[in-house]
Every structure is written in C-alpha cells, then in structure tokens.
Amino acid sequence: MRFLKDLLLYISAFVPMYALIFVKLVVELINNNLTFNVLNTINFVTLLLLMALGVLGIVWNVFLNTDESCEVVILSKKNITDQHFLGYFSLFVFFAIPIDLSYMSGYFIYVIVIVLIGIVYVGNGLYYINPLLNILGYNFYDITFREKGSEQVRNAKMFYKGDLQIEDKAYFIKLKNTNFTFIDKKHKKI
C-alpha cells in the first residue's frame, strides 16, 4: 500500500508537465496539425489517466493520509522551496515542448524517461520535489523539531501550506520519513 501511495505521489509531481503536453496536443489538433490515430488517442488517454492518478496521489497523501500523527514543537525552520522547484519545473518545460509524441519513437522515449526518473524518485525518497504541491500553495521546509514530551531533537523535510510560524505553537505531523511529510494545519498554543 505504501509503494502505491509513493508511486501516485511521484505521478503527481509531473501533473504540470502532463497538462502542458495535453494542451500542446489539443492546440495541434485544433490547428489540424494532428489527427486522431491510434498513437494520438493513446497519448490523450494516457495523459488524462496520469493527471487523474496524480490528483488522486495528492488527495490520498494530503487529505486521506491515515498515518499516525504526533505532536511536535518546531525549533527552527528554513524555507527551501526554491532550491528544488525551479530545477524540476525547467525539466517540465524542456521535456514537454520539443518532444513530438505523434511519432512512436518520441512516445517511447517519453515513457522511458518517465520510468527512469520514477525509479530514481521513488527509490531515493525524493517526494519533496513536487511542483504541483508548490503550485497548490505548499512550501517546503527543512525543520528541526522535538516530539512533545521528548528532549530528542530531530531534523526533517516538511510541506506546509502557507507560511510556517513557529513561535509559541505546536504542530501535528505524520512523519512518513525524514525526506517528506506534511504538517497538519491544526496547531495549538504551547
């Protein structure tokens, strides 16, 4: 089950790219530069399916996450969203614009590159590199925290929607691993 959630989260990272490619294909179709043949139909269906699976991945990981929450006090934070977003988003633009998916060779190259990136992404727990979450208003933080009732200080990378305020607040987190988790919106005064 965890692998499926991770895979869907990986797919969600590419939703902006899938949308760019989909728009490109629709524009080509409207301008009569593209016809509906088997490959183009497969492209449209695949892109729609991947976008739907990506949205499902976000919903499942953010809103339907049943991992156990723990209460933490965040001692320090550093917003590092910009360190990962622009490099990954430039990959989208580079990959989505010039490739011609109306040819079988372009389609196979596209699939192979997505699979290879996926192996690295899931295998190394790079879940925090997700431009869709950034577009949805989540910021990525490198934080130092301690669990309530413990003096042990730990580090983790966390997504939080909006600007994370740490003064006099305790947050609830679902610590998936130190590479990726969400801080719940709910918090309380310390």
KATA-V104241 format. One record per backbone hydrogen bond with DSSP energy under -1.0 kcal/mol. NH is the residue of the N-H (numbers start at 1). CO is the residue of the C=O. E is the energy in kcal/mol with one decimal. If there is no record, write none. Layout:
nh=NH co=CO e=E
nh=NH co=CO e=E
This chain:
nh=5 co=1 e=-2.1
nh=6 co=2 e=-2.6
nh=7 co=3 e=-2.8
nh=8 co=4 e=-2.5
nh=9 co=5 e=-2.0
nh=10 co=6 e=-2.1
nh=11 co=7 e=-2.4
nh=12 co=8 e=-2.0
nh=13 co=9 e=-1.1
nh=14 co=11 e=-1.2
nh=15 co=12 e=-1.4
nh=18 co=14 e=-2.8
nh=19 co=15 e=-2.6
nh=20 co=16 e=-2.1
nh=21 co=17 e=-2.6
nh=22 co=18 e=-2.6
nh=23 co=19 e=-2.7
nh=24 co=20 e=-2.4
nh=25 co=21 e=-2.4
nh=26 co=22 e=-2.5
nh=27 co=23 e=-2.8
nh=28 co=24 e=-2.3
nh=29 co=25 e=-2.2
nh=30 co=26 e=-2.7
nh=31 co=27 e=-2.2
nh=32 co=29 e=-1.3
nh=33 co=28 e=-2.7
nh=37 co=35 e=-1.1
nh=41 co=37 e=-2.3
nh=42 co=38 e=-2.4
nh=43 co=39 e=-2.4
nh=44 co=40 e=-2.4
nh=45 co=41 e=-2.5
nh=46 co=42 e=-2.9
nh=47 co=43 e=-2.7
nh=48 co=44 e=-2.4
nh=49 co=45 e=-2.5
nh=50 co=46 e=-2.9
nh=51 co=47 e=-2.5
nh=52 co=48 e=-2.2
nh=53 co=49 e=-2.8
nh=54 co=50 e=-2.4
nh=55 co=51 e=-2.2
nh=56 co=52 e=-2.4
nh=57 co=53 e=-2.3
nh=58 co=54 e=-1.9
nh=59 co=55 e=-2.6
nh=60 co=56 e=-3.0
nh=61 co=57 e=-2.2
nh=62 co=58 e=-2.7
nh=63 co=59 e=-1.8
nh=64 co=59 e=-2.0
nh=70 co=173 e=-2.5
nh=72 co=171 e=-3.4
nh=73 co=146 e=-2.8
nh=75 co=144 e=-2.7
nh=76 co=144 e=-1.6
nh=78 co=142 e=-1.0
nh=80 co=140 e=-2.7
nh=84 co=81 e=-1.4
nh=85 co=81 e=-2.2
nh=88 co=84 e=-1.5
nh=89 co=85 e=-2.8
nh=90 co=86 e=-2.2
nh=92 co=88 e=-1.3
nh=93 co=89 e=-1.9
nh=94 co=90 e=-2.7
nh=95 co=91 e=-2.5
nh=96 co=92 e=-3.2
nh=97 co=93 e=-1.8
nh=103 co=100 e=-1.2
nh=107 co=103 e=-2.2
nh=108 co=104 e=-2.4
nh=109 co=105 e=-2.2
nh=110 co=106 e=-2.3
nh=111 co=107 e=-2.3
nh=112 co=108 e=-2.5
nh=113 co=109 e=-2.6
nh=114 co=110 e=-2.1
nh=115 co=111 e=-2.4
nh=116 co=112 e=-2.6
nh=117 co=113 e=-2.6
nh=118 co=114 e=-2.2
nh=119 co=115 e=-2.2
nh=120 co=116 e=-1.8
nh=121 co=117 e=-3.1
nh=122 co=118 e=-2.9
nh=123 co=119 e=-1.9
nh=124 co=120 e=-1.7
nh=125 co=122 e=-1.0
nh=126 co=121 e=-2.6
nh=129 co=126 e=-1.9
nh=130 co=128 e=-1.5
nh=134 co=130 e=-1.4
nh=135 co=131 e=-2.9
nh=136 co=132 e=-1.9
nh=137 co=134 e=-1.5
nh=138 co=133 e=-2.6
nh=139 co=160 e=-3.1
nh=141 co=158 e=-3.3
nh=142 co=78 e=-2.5
nh=143 co=156 e=-2.9
nh=144 co=76 e=-2.1
nh=145 co=154 e=-2.8
nh=146 co=73 e=-1.9
nh=148 co=71 e=-2.9
nh=150 co=147 e=-2.2
nh=154 co=145 e=-3.2
nh=156 co=143 e=-1.9
nh=157 co=178 e=-1.3
nh=158 co=141 e=-2.8
nh=159 co=181 e=-3.1
nh=160 co=139 e=-2.2
nh=162 co=137 e=-1.9
nh=169 co=166 e=-1.0
nh=170 co=188 e=-2.6
nh=171 co=72 e=-2.4
nh=173 co=70 e=-2.6
nh=174 co=182 e=-1.3
nh=176 co=174 e=-1.4
nh=177 co=180 e=-1.1
nh=183 co=159 e=-2.6
nh=184 co=172 e=-2.9
nh=188 co=170 e=-1.9
nh=190 co=168 e=-1.2
